[in-house]
Amino acid sequence: MTLEELVAAGPARQVDLIPRLQITGQTLGRMLRSLEERGLVSRSTGINGDGRQILVTITQQGTDLLMQAKRIEATFRALEGQPVEELRADLLTILRTRLPNH
């Protein structure tokens, strides 16, 4: 959801993402740290001279992964009625091989 929000709205201040994603600041912080470690988003501080402001931007790697996930989702929708557990296992395998640090 975070990557989708950043693609739809563009770079955003971290504080502005909290209500849009309907999560707590602490949860968002952990999630962004994880996404940043994987190279999917970047964060920069000092927006408008305020060191407390953090701007979050999706990286090219994040955009590529999101687009791949959307293609996989479309495939799942096209295969409705197929064994769900088998498809889920295939999706997890694909995502694990594509994400850095996995």
ZADO-1210 file (C-alpha; in nm, 4 decimals, padded with zeros to 6 digits):
<atoms>
<atom x="00.0000" y="00.0000" z="00.0000" code="MET" pos="1"/>
<atom x="00.2848" y="00.2377" z="00.0798" code="THR" pos="2"/>
<atom x="00.4472" y="00.1893" z="-00.2590" code="LEU" pos="3"/>
<atom x="00.1119" y="00.2334" z="-00.4326" code="GLU" pos="4"/>
<atom x="00.0513" y="00.5573" z="-00.2418" code="GLU" pos="5"/>
<atom x="00.3918" y="00.6940" z="-00.3405" code="LEU" pos="6"/>
<atom x="00.3341" y="00.6086" z="-00.7068" code="VAL" pos="7"/>
<atom x="-00.0130" y="00.7646" z="-00.7044" code="ALA" pos="8"/>
<atom x="00.0693" y="01.0820" z="-00.5112" code="ALA" pos="9"/>
<atom x="00.4415" y="01.1188" z="-00.5702" code="GLY" pos="10"/>
<atom x="00.6975" y="01.1915" z="-00.2999" code="PRO" pos="11"/>
<atom x="00.5327" y="01.2644" z="00.0333" code="ALA" pos="12"/>
<atom x="00.6260" y="01.3842" z="00.3783" code="ARG" pos="13"/>
<atom x="00.6350" y="01.0944" z="00.6192" code="GLN" pos="14"/>
<atom x="00.3871" y="01.2699" z="00.8497" code="VAL" pos="15"/>
<atom x="00.1386" y="01.3033" z="00.5603" code="ASP" pos="16"/>
<atom x="00.1502" y="00.9300" z="00.4876" code="LEU" pos="17"/>
<atom x="00.0209" y="00.8369" z="00.8339" code="ILE" pos="18"/>
<atom x="-00.3446" y="00.9387" z="00.7794" code="PRO" pos="19"/>
<atom x="-00.3420" y="00.8358" z="00.4126" code="ARG" pos="20"/>
<atom x="-00.2315" y="00.4832" z="00.5035" code="LEU" pos="21"/>
<atom x="-00.4378" y="00.4810" z="00.8252" code="GLN" pos="22"/>
<atom x="-00.1529" y="00.3512" z="01.0408" code="ILE" pos="23"/>
<atom x="00.0395" y="00.4814" z="01.3398" code="THR" pos="24"/>
<atom x="00.3588" y="00.6808" z="01.3057" code="GLY" pos="25"/>
<atom x="00.5529" y="00.4052" z="01.4790" code="GLN" pos="26"/>
<atom x="00.4220" y="00.1422" z="01.2387" code="THR" pos="27"/>
<atom x="00.5007" y="00.3633" z="00.9401" code="LEU" pos="28"/>
<atom x="00.8526" y="00.4258" z="01.0687" code="GLY" pos="29"/>
<atom x="00.9237" y="00.0528" z="01.0965" code="ARG" pos="30"/>
<atom x="00.7703" y="-00.0152" z="00.7569" code="MET" pos="31"/>
<atom x="00.9673" y="00.2621" z="00.5860" code="LEU" pos="32"/>
<atom x="01.2909" y="00.1469" z="00.7492" code="ARG" pos="33"/>
<atom x="01.2315" y="-00.2021" z="00.6086" code="SER" pos="34"/>
<atom x="01.1418" y="-00.0693" z="00.2623" code="LEU" pos="35"/>
<atom x="01.4474" y="00.1581" z="00.2640" code="GLU" pos="36"/>
<atom x="01.6797" y="-00.1280" z="00.3648" code="GLU" pos="37"/>
<atom x="01.5521" y="-00.3197" z="00.0636" code="ARG" pos="38"/>
<atom x="01.6094" y="-00.0239" z="-00.1676" code="GLY" pos="39"/>
<atom x="01.2393" y="00.0258" z="-00.2423" code="LEU" pos="40"/>
<atom x="01.2054" y="00.3788" z="-00.0994" code="VAL" pos="41"/>
<atom x="01.4404" y="00.6574" z="-00.0068" code="SER" pos="42"/>
<atom x="01.3998" y="00.9094" z="00.2731" code="ARG" pos="43"/>
<atom x="01.5567" y="01.2524" z="00.2976" code="SER" pos="44"/>
<atom x="01.5478" y="01.5004" z="00.5847" code="THR" pos="45"/>
<atom x="01.5618" y="01.8743" z="00.6076" code="GLY" pos="46"/>
<atom x="01.2681" y="01.9538" z="00.3819" code="ILE" pos="47"/>
<atom x="01.2221" y="02.3335" z="00.3674" code="ASN" pos="48"/>
<atom x="01.5060" y="02.3716" z="00.6174" code="GLY" pos="49"/>
<atom x="01.3253" y="02.1672" z="00.8827" code="ASP" pos="50"/>
<atom x="01.5405" y="01.8720" z="00.9898" code="GLY" pos="51"/>
<atom x="01.2366" y="01.7037" z="01.1419" code="ARG" pos="52"/>
<atom x="01.0579" y="01.6792" z="00.8066" code="GLN" pos="53"/>
<atom x="01.1203" y="01.3537" z="00.6181" code="ILE" pos="54"/>
<atom x="01.0366" y="01.3191" z="00.2492" code="LEU" pos="55"/>
<atom x="00.9679" y="00.9653" z="00.1263" code="VAL" pos="56"/>
<atom x="01.0212" y="00.8762" z="-00.2401" code="THR" pos="57"/>
<atom x="00.9743" y="00.5451" z="-00.4177" code="ILE" pos="58"/>
<atom x="01.2876" y="00.4231" z="-00.5958" code="THR" pos="59"/>
<atom x="01.3028" y="00.2722" z="-00.9433" code="GLN" pos="60"/>
<atom x="01.3495" y="-00.0668" z="-00.7792" code="GLN" pos="61"/>
<atom x="01.0331" y="-00.0056" z="-00.5727" code="GLY" pos="62"/>
<atom x="00.8383" y="00.0962" z="-00.8816" code="THR" pos="63"/>
<atom x="00.9585" y="-00.2112" z="-01.0698" code="ASP" pos="64"/>
<atom x="00.8616" y="-00.4426" z="-00.7836" code="LEU" pos="65"/>
<atom x="00.5179" y="-00.2825" z="-00.7507" code="LEU" pos="66"/>
<atom x="00.4520" y="-00.3210" z="-01.1233" code="MET" pos="67"/>
<atom x="00.5592" y="-00.6851" z="-01.1076" code="GLN" pos="68"/>
<atom x="00.3261" y="-00.7435" z="-00.8114" code="ALA" pos="69"/>
<atom x="00.0388" y="-00.5860" z="-01.0066" code="LYS" pos="70"/>
<atom x="00.1071" y="-00.8173" z="-01.3015" code="ARG" pos="71"/>
<atom x="00.1077" y="-01.1159" z="-01.0657" code="ILE" pos="72"/>
<atom x="-00.2168" y="-00.9965" z="-00.9083" code="GLU" pos="73"/>
<atom x="-00.3748" y="-00.9718" z="-01.2535" code="ALA" pos="74"/>
<atom x="-00.2602" y="-01.3270" z="-01.3225" code="THR" pos="75"/>
<atom x="-00.4195" y="-01.4421" z="-00.9960" code="PHE" pos="76"/>
<atom x="-00.7462" y="-01.2793" z="-01.0930" code="ARG" pos="77"/>
<atom x="-00.7350" y="-01.4497" z="-01.4319" code="ALA" pos="78"/>
<atom x="-00.6742" y="-01.7866" z="-01.2658" code="LEU" pos="79"/>
<atom x="-00.9642" y="-01.7683" z="-01.0210" code="GLU" pos="80"/>
<atom x="-01.0781" y="-02.1139" z="-00.9306" code="GLY" pos="81"/>
<atom x="-00.7264" y="-02.2584" z="-00.9416" code="GLN" pos="82"/>
<atom x="-00.5765" y="-02.4085" z="-00.6221" code="PRO" pos="83"/>
<atom x="-00.5080" y="-02.1010" z="-00.4083" code="VAL" pos="84"/>
<atom x="-00.2325" y="-02.2521" z="-00.1928" code="GLU" pos="85"/>
<atom x="-00.0297" y="-02.3500" z="-00.4971" code="GLU" pos="86"/>
<atom x="-00.0616" y="-02.0021" z="-00.6477" code="LEU" pos="87"/>
<atom x="00.0223" y="-01.8400" z="-00.3130" code="ARG" pos="88"/>
<atom x="00.3378" y="-02.0506" z="-00.2808" code="ALA" pos="89"/>
<atom x="00.4437" y="-01.9510" z="-00.6336" code="ASP" pos="90"/>
<atom x="00.3864" y="-01.5822" z="-00.5571" code="LEU" pos="91"/>
<atom x="00.5894" y="-01.6000" z="-00.2360" code="LEU" pos="92"/>
<atom x="00.8745" y="-01.7689" z="-00.4226" code="THR" pos="93"/>
<atom x="00.8748" y="-01.4981" z="-00.6879" code="ILE" pos="94"/>
<atom x="00.8709" y="-01.2155" z="-00.4334" code="LEU" pos="95"/>
<atom x="01.1474" y="-01.3732" z="-00.2240" code="ARG" pos="96"/>
<atom x="01.3744" y="-01.4055" z="-00.5254" code="THR" pos="97"/>
<atom x="01.3104" y="-01.0453" z="-00.6304" code="ARG" pos="98"/>
<atom x="01.3524" y="-00.8707" z="-00.2939" code="LEU" pos="99"/>
<atom x="01.7049" y="-00.7905" z="-00.1836" code="PRO" pos="100"/>
<atom x="01.8138" y="-00.9348" z="00.1537" code="ASN" pos="101"/>
<atom x="01.5981" y="-01.2446" z="00.1191" code="HIS" pos="102"/>
</atoms>
